Amino acid sequence: MSTLIIISTLPIILLYIGLYKAQKALLPVTIIGLLVALGLAIAQWNNNAQPIYHGMMLFDNFSIAFSSITIISTVLILLLSKGYFEKISSHIAEYYAIILFSLAGIIVMVSFYNLTMLFIGIEIMSVSLYILAGIKKSDFASNEAALKYFLMGAFSTGFLLFGITLLYGASGSFNLEIIRNWVLDHPRNIDPMFYTGLLLIIVGLCFKVGAAPFHFWTPDVYEGSPTLITAFMSTVVKTAGFAAFLRLFTACFAPIADFWVPVLLVITIITLFIGNITALYQHSFKRMLAFSSISHAGYLLFAIVALGASSANSVFIYATAYSIASIIAFGALILVQQQSGSDNFESFNGLSKKNPFLALVLTIGMLSLAGIPLTAGFIGKFFMFTGALKQYQVLLVILAVVNAVISIFYYFKVIIAMYFKDADRAELTIPVYYKFVLGLSAIITILIGIYPGFISGLI
């Protein structure tokens, strides 16, 4: 609970710092505050947590693990923001504050034990992101991204809220434990209203995590938003969305898996093929990452479909691997965009000759996203596929492996551009913050790939 309090009050402190024009103190105070919140979260590990606030929240190991990875990812992304927001506006404090308000909503999302808190957490996160997507007020693409995100977000919220209402009407409670007990007490006599509510919740959550066929807002929003905000949405937000998805279905709906697993199986297969095949035809590196994030949502759905004892561990490993690799990709993209003003694959031509360090870390990130062995991405896919095979989802795993092969083609586009295509380019100046974040992320990616026990037994 201390973690949530700190992350909720830190934005207010940052706004006061901005009010007194102490711009240089914003980033250090933000990073220190987040590290303190991270330390307090880890300190609660294995504390036999019980639901608090009349069963509204539960800060157990599941919550602590996902809170930690979202905080660490946010710290890494904010370290890349040194000098970034200054180019957009002079009001820098507001940007840090809104990102942290969004993170506060994310902490609520991964710690809810009552459906009302799930809704509140999603809305705190979403409203902040609507603003962040459109912070480039003079950029038409950023304005369009914010409008599309707001309209689609409001639409998906309606599905989610109506689904929660129907669950309450059938079970008589918003509490996860009471809903689970109601399902166990009525194994063969469940109200059709309950099933309808469950389907609407699936639709609402699939909108939030960008799973097909509810993905159509994702590419345009990711492309139009500022690159740093896109990095935050595709890593921290997606991780929180799947953590909330998994907690809800693990706690409440496992006894009636025969009803909703076929629905998620279809969504998973559609998501994998739409994400990977569409990414093949992209000429923009940023838009390719947007479509690839859809395909990764498909892989993360494996854990929901399998819903075994290791599902939480699988989501945690995959989300960690995906987040770290994506931070590398977006960090490199920011640097290349600053030099060339473009995000096309051609912008990376010949990068290895002028900036071997940047080319190396980006190569590690691409290999991890493609699931090549000795990277964290391979370990994440291994755990996902293993969990699905335990539930005898052999066809699903075969289709996923085919999609993994497809993904190699578009991830290797940028590697080929960096190492095998020549271009007359100047050397990129890489700030110290970027070297630290990109180097650390690459080391973590390799470390998890070689020694998965580093994080595989946490949950």
ABEGO torsion letter per residue (X at the ends): XAAAAAAAAAAAAAAAAAAAGBAAAAAAAAAAAAAAAAAAAAAABGAGBBBBGGGABBBBAAAAAAAAAAAAAAAAAAAAABGAAAAABABAAAAAAAAAAAAAAAAAAAABABAAAAAAAAAAAAAAAAAAAAABAABAAAAAAAAAAAAAAAAAAAAAAAAAAAAAAAAGBABAAAAAAAAAABAAABBAAAAAAAAAAAAAAAAAAGBOAAAAAAAAAAAABBAAAAAAAAAAAAAAAAAAAAAAAAAAAAAAAAAAAAAAAAAAAAAAAAAAAAAAABABAAAAAAAAAAAAAAAAAAAAAAGBAAAAAAAAAAAAAAAAAAAAAAAAAAAAAAAAGBABAAAABGAAAABAAAAAAAAAAAAAAAGBBGBAAAAAAAAAAAAAAAAGBAAAAAAAAAAAAAAAAAAAAAAAAAAABBBBBBBBBBBAAAAAAAAAAAAAAAAAAABAAAAAAAX
